[in-house]
Amino acid sequence: MIRLLSVIFFTAAITACSQTVDQQADDYVEASYALCGAKVKAFSKSDDGKIRVICQNDSYFVVKNQSTLAYMQELNGAYCHGKGFTVFSERKNYYTFTCSDDKNFNIPK
């Protein structure tokens, strides 16, 4: 009985880890286009959900959660024409960002 439980637990743990790896890979690809407009040098996701990204051009971002990352992708397309950000900040009531072509925006949440 104990062996059966340990096999079930081990299988569940492996399955959960593979989903996490796949999700992180998706997040990495999203970040490369949503934030950098190019390649990502470093990408990490902490236990509290924050996503940290360093772009090839040395831009650095800390994204509070996955939904912010998704919204940043929309902002990049609408305001930066897919070229990426050099700076992005999330404030309580608005987003402030600078596109790669040096255009500055303050967008209310």
C-alpha positions in Angstrom: 0.0 0.0 0.0 2.8 2.4 0.9 4.6 1.6 -2.4 1.5 2.2 -4.3 1.0 5.6 -2.6 4.6 6.6 -3.2 4.3 5.7 -6.9 1.1 7.7 -7.3 2.8 10.7 -5.4 5.9 10.4 -7.6 3.9 10.4 -10.8 1.8 13.4 -9.7 5.0 15.3 -8.8 6.6 14.6 -12.1 3.4 15.7 -14.0 3.2 18.9 -12.0 6.9 19.7 -12.7 6.5 19.2 -16.4 3.5 21.6 -16.5 5.5 24.2 -14.6 8.4 23.9 -17.0 6.1 24.2 -20.0 4.4 27.2 -18.5 7.8 28.9 -17.8 8.8 28.3 -21.4 5.6 29.9 -22.6 6.2 32.8 -20.3 9.8 33.2 -21.5 8.6 33.4 -25.2 5.9 35.9 -24.2 8.4 38.0 -22.4 10.8 38.1 -25.4 8.1 39.7 -27.5 6.0 41.5 -25.0 8.8 43.3 -23.2 12.0 43.2 -25.2 10.9 43.0 -28.8 14.0 40.9 -29.1 15.8 38.1 -27.2 15.8 37.6 -23.5 19.1 37.2 -21.6 17.6 36.1 -18.3 14.1 35.1 -17.1 12.9 34.0 -13.7 9.6 33.6 -11.9 9.5 33.7 -8.1 7.1 31.9 -5.8 5.1 35.1 -5.2 4.4 35.2 -9.0 6.7 38.1 -9.9 8.5 37.7 -13.3 11.9 39.2 -13.7 13.3 39.7 -17.2 16.7 41.0 -18.5 16.6 41.7 -22.3 19.5 41.4 -24.7 19.7 45.3 -24.8 20.1 45.2 -21.0 16.6 46.5 -20.3 15.3 45.1 -17.0 11.7 44.5 -15.9 9.8 43.2 -12.9 6.3 42.1 -13.8 3.9 41.6 -10.9 2.0 38.7 -12.3 1.0 36.8 -15.4 -2.0 39.0 -16.3 0.3 42.1 -16.3 2.6 40.3 -18.7 -0.3 39.6 -21.0 -1.5 43.2 -20.9 2.1 44.4 -21.6 2.0 42.4 -24.8 -1.1 44.3 -25.9 0.5 47.6 -25.0 3.6 46.7 -26.9 1.6 46.0 -30.0 -0.7 49.0 -29.7 1.8 51.7 -28.7 5.2 50.4 -29.5 4.3 48.6 -32.7 5.9 45.4 -31.4 9.4 46.9 -30.9 9.4 46.4 -27.1 10.0 48.6 -24.1 13.1 50.2 -22.7 11.3 51.0 -19.4 8.0 49.7 -18.0 6.5 50.5 -14.6 3.3 49.4 -13.0 1.8 51.9 -10.6 -1.3 51.7 -8.5 -3.5 53.4 -11.0 -1.6 53.4 -14.3 1.2 51.9 -16.4 4.2 54.1 -17.4 6.4 52.9 -20.2 8.9 54.0 -22.8 9.0 52.2 -26.2 12.3 51.3 -27.9 11.8 54.3 -30.1 11.8 56.6 -27.1 8.1 57.4 -27.1 6.7 57.8 -23.5 3.2 56.8 -22.3 1.1 56.8 -19.1 -1.9 54.5 -19.5 -4.6 54.4 -16.8 -5.5 50.9 -15.6 
